[in-house]
Amino acid sequence: MLKKKGFLKIFGMILWLGTPVLSFLLLETLTHSVPEDMEWPLIFLNLVFYYLFYGLILVISKRSWVSISLGSLLVMAVGLVNYYVISFRSVPVYPWDIFSIKTAASVSENYDYRLDKDARVILAGFLVLILAGLFTRWKLEIRNRQYHILSVLVMVLGITLYGTSVQTPALHKKVGFYEYLFTPNAYYQLNGFAASFISNMQYLQISKPGNYSAEKAEELLKAGAGGTEELPEQKPNVIVVMNEAFSDPAVLGGFETNVDYMPFIRSLTENTVKGNAYVSVKGGNTANSEFEFLTGDSMAYLPAGSIPYQQYIRGAMPTLVSQFHNMGYETSFIHPYRANGWNRRNIYNYFGMDHSYFKESFTDAPILREYTTDLATYQKIVDIYNAKPEGQPVFVFDVTMQNHSSYSREYENFVPDVEVYGGANDKLLERYLSLIKVSDASFEKLVEYFSKVDEPTVILMFGDHQPADWVVQPVYGLNGSAGAEGLSVEAEQKRYEVPFVLWANYDIEEDYIETTSLNYLSTLLVEKAGLPLSPWQNYLKNLSESYPAITANAWMDDEGKWHSNTAQNITGEKDGGNLNDYRILNYYHLFDGAHRDDRLFE
């Protein structure tokens, strides 16, 4: 009996010493190869955290089986969450994703949670580790309560010091930390999950730009302001549709289909402005596209993966919504899904929206797959128009839901009718393109309706992002880690390109805009609608001449060349460093409400 107890104790000690290494390897291998992807200094940096983590559980419980089994269970849970987030959203888990739990839960039933073969093997490895821990009998002999508390505090201090150190540039340089936040998959693969996640925690709070002052921001805006513009006698109705996952995968590479999946939009020419807009997200985080469009701010100066709607906006803020409200428009927001998604109910109150219509306003609306159709939201737009007093202009912002992922399931109420030929044929891609075809046909009906009304009306439609990597993989050849595969900056940006179309039921000058980004698109809308630009929009219009596109991932110069964003510091050397001025204005607009002059944005 004594020999058995002695063996179990030694077995427990050996297993405990090996568990942090094994759990580190299992978690990382869920999403990429280890140690091929990581340098040894970074492997060691991650292992320090695992030993501190398991050590903390050990000193709290004083039992090896609790440390090994509970610790491994927690690591496995984190690994699975990261695995699924990468599968569904094409980016790993960030510290601020805790704010998105409700939004993720609201659409969670529509995803496919089957694990691939390799993931099942890794999951089995975790389960073996958890079960083996239950058979250990090693205990920490700390009888004195004060020593026990002291040992816990020492471990907590160690984890705190670790977290602080991992966020310092000096340590990053010493261990060869991969610094490019705009390629999050590569960031996590090359640095390791623990080190990456903890390093990103420093961006939960945004610090002022080094040379920031509210006075300087106001000078920049006033310097760029144009002359006073008068409102037209008859202000046009303005309708904006941000269409869920609407994009054209053909920009990623050529492929053939049995039918055109975007025939109406391609045919629009008269009184139409078309073009390509670059966005900061792909596969998800729709709210960031809303944010850039409505505010004119850029995600370039915020942490990768952050959600301003949930993290940073806590009160009234001047946006395109308040601008239209101040011009005498009745403003309405439409989104046929849950109001708690991305904190939208609060956000649109902060923005000054007069009316908001969420899922409860679409109880009897038609459904395609499991989501309210685009056409149902367009009918709501028509209802808003018909209910308004004659001559009262309306601004409607419609965020659709029809094309939301996932595209892996079959439905009785949805039969895909787009077939893809050649090497790019894939069921997921065909379902996605079939949904785009439905959106195109629905948009045609919206345009047809307003082409017959007497009041001048402008309609803008654009996509919020492309679908996740695994949907367009047959076209683009992605494997979920474009940055790590060494693609050029230009090639990477193709995954962030979406079409936009602006149409009016009266004479406007036709145009095609090869390149813009969502932070500029609302300025273009106001200008094409013949309405006065705010000082902020005048600044953005001027900025776009030197930098036609700015996103969280890269920016384009006036010669059409893309430049990668590094960390949180993008500055332009041309024109006196206008990108750094733009960063100052972003901070002024989003974070300095106490000193902000809202009139400069409205």
Phi, psi and omega in degrees: 000317179296320180295321180296316179296320179296319178297315181297324179293314179296317177301318179297318180296315181296316181296320180298318180295329181270341185299315179302321179293314182295317182292324176299312181296319181296314181297313182294322183290344175300329185240347180194180182273138177228137004266015184304324184277345189238144174279154185300322177301324180284326174298314179298319180300319178291320181296327177303317179296316182299319179293322176294319181295309179293326178295321178298315179297323180295314183288333176289312185272333184066014181232132184294322184294326177292315181298312184290309187287311180293316179301315180293325177297317179293318178297319178299317180297316178297318179298318179293319177301314179297320179301312182289322179297318177296320180295319185272327189242352178069010175223155182282180181284138176246159178303324184279000176294345176301330180286347185256007185301314181297318180295316179297319181295328185292337179242009188295330184289349184265005181257160178263117186259014178293137179270145174284174187300314181298320180294324178295322178296316180295320177298321177296323177298318176299316182295322176298317180297319179295316180292320179298323179298329181293340182264004179273154184227028182273133180233146172277127181270080176241095185273329182283123182300322181294319178295324179297313179298320180297319180294323176295316180297323179297318180292320177297318177298319179299317179294321179296314178296322178299310181300319179295318182293319183296338181269002184267139178301328182297315179292320178305314181295322184294321183262000180075040182298133175284119193263354191276097182291338183287349173244077190298326179295316177295321179303312181287323181294315186279333182260343185092148186298310185299310181296321181293312182299313182291322178298322180292342181296339179293342182267009175295333175241139182258126179270158179295147169302149187304323183251033186279143165202148178297325180297319179294320179299317180294322178298318180298317182289319180291328179292328182269358183288141177271189178289165180294128179250142179268146173290141177295155180301318177245106181281134181286148168294142182236121180241128178239129176243114170263105190271125184302121175056027181279119179202173178240101181300347180297340178291343181272340182164155184286142172202162183248146177230163180287333178219159175286128182267001179217048189294320184291313181297322178295330184279340183293125178223317185287133180052043187227138171242125179238169176170191180241128177247140177258136184244172185260355186228163171216145175075351182171193182058045179310322185302334180289328175291320174303312182302311182295319182292314186282335184257332188082357175281166180239144174289354181300332185256014179238158182301143177303131178085355181287160181233098182305324179304327185258331187262323196242333184270113185235007181190186183304141183210132179289131181217186175303326180298308181293330177298313178294322178301316181290341176272006176095012180275148167270124190252139181221142176244136180236129171207111188279046177214193191288139185290338181280350178298124180058022176065029189296323182302314178292317184301314184284341167291317178299323182283349178086026179291133181290319183222143175228134181239114181249199188305323183294345177273001183232037186297326182252015184284152177296147182242137172241124194059252180236012185236151176299139185286158172303317185299325178295322178290327177292326175296324176296321176299316179298318179298318178298317180297314184289337182274347185280156173296147179299132180090350177278113180287148179237146169243121181238129176244113186249117175254108188280173183226348189309317189266013183300143176295163014265164181245020186266348184259156175260148183225145178291331184265013179214113178245107180302138180237008175256125177249138179253131183260160175080201185294345183268003183293132185196137183298319181297314180296320180294320177296317180299311181296327177294324176292320177299321179298319177296318179298319179298315179294323179292319179297325177301319180291324177296315180295318180300319181297310185282348173289344183255357180273158183279326184285140177298136184217136176244134178236128175242130173233137176211160177273148179278331179185167171279164177290174181297162185307317187292343178282319184260007182306320179300333180273316190261340180073028180281156171235022177092001182216062185303318182297322182287342182273359175079025176294153177292161178300319180299316181294321179297322184292340177299335178283356181239019181260131176228153178277154168225152178220129178241123184232146177231150178270019175219176186289120168227160181286126178290150182200158172230122183251109186298319187217127167207182176222165189297332179294340178262342193294324180291327175297316177300318179301310182298319181295314181292335178280358178074027181254157182290140176276145173283164174306322178298316181289327173298320177298314181296321178299316178293320180297323183295339178289329178266330182226087187299336180213135175224122178228180177295342188258324185195169175224152181252138178270179186286357175260005177083016181261135178275144177230133180289144171279134177249125182049227183248022186234093173248125179225149180256134178278336180282156173053042175071023178073048184299330180293329176288324174298320179297323177298318178300317181291326175298316180295316179301316183289315189271326190244344187250053181299334181293331182245356186288136173265101186298336181297334180289346180253356185233000000 
